Amino acid sequence: MLWNLARGGRVAALTLLSLLCACSPTLDWREVRPEGSGAVAMFPCKPSADARMVTLDGARVRMVLAACRAGDATWALAFADVADPARVTASLTSLRSASVANLGAPALSLGPMNVPGMTPNPQAERVRVQGKLPDGAVVTLESGFFVRGTWVFQATVMGVQPNSEAVASFFESLKLPS
């Protein structure tokens, strides 16, 4: 009788283990160092990078976006060198305004954005926006805006209902090593 119970427990454990191994994780965390950014972040998927010219505070700059999709959310880190220290704060404000305007809803401030290694800036902030995409889909966007020298950064998670623990992990992982 004892042997049958022990055997049944082993079978159940092996069955559970095989089911767990057969499933791929929704969030597959990895350390990412987007080329040229000087930043380190934990992404729950493998981001691809793309660059394009954007206008920040009236000036054209090359912005790089490292992004991927996992767990029904898009995870991203965008960065650009505005070159002129006098334009950093206004460019960060412009970046935040453009991001919020895309969803047509007001931003709720979640407080100052603090990233190890960042340059202090009064406009470094984390915000949440609940708005709509052009197709009418309701989404939540959480973004953090910060700087280092003349570089401006935007870290973002956007989805229908992003996992709050995963969002916190993403933002807490951001750093700008020396």
C-alpha positions in Angstrom: 0.0 0.0 0.0 2.8 2.5 0.9 4.5 1.6 -2.4 1.4 2.5 -4.3 1.0 5.9 -2.6 4.7 6.7 -3.2 4.4 5.5 -6.8 1.3 7.7 -7.3 3.1 10.7 -5.9 6.0 10.2 -8.2 3.7 9.8 -11.2 1.9 13.0 -10.2 5.2 14.9 -9.8 6.5 13.7 -13.1 3.3 14.6 -14.9 3.4 18.1 -13.3 7.0 18.5 -14.2 6.4 17.5 -17.8 3.5 20.0 -18.1 5.6 22.8 -16.7 8.5 22.0 -19.1 6.1 21.8 -22.1 4.9 25.4 -21.5 7.0 28.3 -22.6 7.1 31.2 -20.1 5.1 34.3 -21.1 7.8 36.6 -19.7 11.4 35.4 -20.4 13.5 37.9 -18.6 17.0 38.9 -19.8 19.5 41.7 -19.3 19.6 44.0 -22.3 22.2 46.7 -23.1 20.8 48.5 -26.1 23.7 49.5 -28.3 24.7 53.1 -27.9 22.5 53.8 -25.0 24.8 53.2 -22.0 21.7 51.7 -20.3 21.0 48.4 -18.8 17.5 47.0 -18.4 15.8 43.7 -17.8 13.3 42.9 -20.7 10.8 40.1 -20.5 11.5 39.3 -24.2 14.2 39.9 -26.8 13.9 43.4 -28.1 14.7 44.5 -31.6 16.1 48.0 -32.2 15.1 50.6 -34.8 16.1 54.2 -35.3 14.4 57.2 -36.9 14.6 61.0 -36.9 12.1 62.7 -34.5 11.5 66.2 -33.5 12.1 67.1 -29.8 11.7 70.7 -28.7 11.8 71.8 -32.3 15.1 70.1 -33.2 15.5 66.9 -35.3 17.3 64.1 -33.4 18.0 60.4 -34.1 16.0 58.3 -31.6 16.6 54.6 -31.1 13.9 52.4 -29.9 14.6 48.9 -28.4 11.2 47.1 -28.0 9.5 43.8 -27.8 6.1 42.3 -27.1 5.4 39.8 -24.3 2.5 39.0 -21.9 0.1 41.2 -23.9 2.2 44.3 -23.5 4.9 46.1 -25.4 8.1 46.8 -23.5 10.4 49.6 -24.7 13.4 51.8 -24.1 13.9 54.8 -26.4 16.8 57.2 -26.2 18.3 60.1 -28.1 21.3 62.5 -27.8 20.0 66.1 -28.0 23.7 67.3 -28.1 23.0 70.6 -26.4 22.9 70.6 -22.6 20.6 73.7 -22.7 18.0 71.6 -24.7 17.9 68.6 -22.3 15.0 69.6 -20.0 12.8 71.0 -22.8 13.5 67.9 -24.9 12.5 65.6 -22.0 9.3 67.6 -21.6 8.6 67.4 -25.4 9.2 63.6 -25.3 6.7 63.1 -22.4 4.1 65.4 -24.1 4.3 63.5 -27.4 4.0 60.1 -25.6 0.9 61.2 -23.6 -0.7 63.0 -26.6 -0.7 59.7 -28.6 -3.3 58.3 -26.2 -5.5 61.3 -26.0 -5.8 61.2 -22.2 -4.2 63.0 -19.2 -1.1 61.6 -17.5 -1.2 60.7 -13.8 2.2 61.4 -12.2 3.6 58.4 -10.3 6.4 60.6 -8.9 10.0 61.3 -9.8 11.9 58.8 -11.9 15.1 57.6 -10.2 17.5 55.6 -12.3 21.0 54.8 -10.8 23.5 56.8 -12.8 21.1 59.3 -14.2 21.7 63.0 -14.3 19.2 64.7 -11.9 16.6 66.7 -13.8 13.3 68.3 -12.5 11.4 66.7 -15.4 12.5 63.2 -14.7 9.2 61.6 -13.9 7.2 58.4 -14.1 3.6 58.6 -15.5 0.6 56.4 -16.2 -1.9 57.1 -18.9 -5.1 55.2 -19.5 -6.3 56.0 -23.0 -7.2 54.7 -26.4 -5.3 53.7 -29.5 -6.4 55.0 -32.9 -8.4 51.8 -33.4 -10.3 52.5 -30.1 -8.6 49.8 -28.0 -8.3 50.9 -24.4 -4.7 50.6 -23.1 -2.6 51.5 -20.1 0.8 53.2 -20.7 3.4 53.5 -18.0 6.5 55.5 -18.9 9.5 56.8 -17.1 11.5 59.8 -18.5 15.1 60.5 -17.4 18.4 61.9 -18.6 22.1 61.3 -18.6 24.2 64.2 -19.8 22.6 65.2 -23.1 20.8 61.9 -23.6 17.1 61.7 -23.0 15.4 58.4 -22.2 11.9 57.0 -22.2 11.2 53.5 -20.7 7.6 52.3 -21.5 5.3 49.4 -20.9 2.0 49.6 -22.8 -0.8 47.0 -22.8 -4.5 46.3 -22.0 -3.7 45.3 -18.4 0.1 45.0 -17.9 1.2 42.8 -15.0 1.9 45.3 -12.3 4.7 43.2 -10.7 6.4 42.8 -14.1 6.1 46.5 -14.8 7.7 47.3 -11.5 10.5 44.8 -12.2 11.2 46.4 -15.6 11.4 50.0 -14.1 13.4 48.9 -11.1 16.0 47.1 -13.4 16.9 50.3 -15.3 20.4 51.6 -14.6 23.0 53.7 -16.3 26.4 52.3 -15.2 29.5 54.5 -15.2 
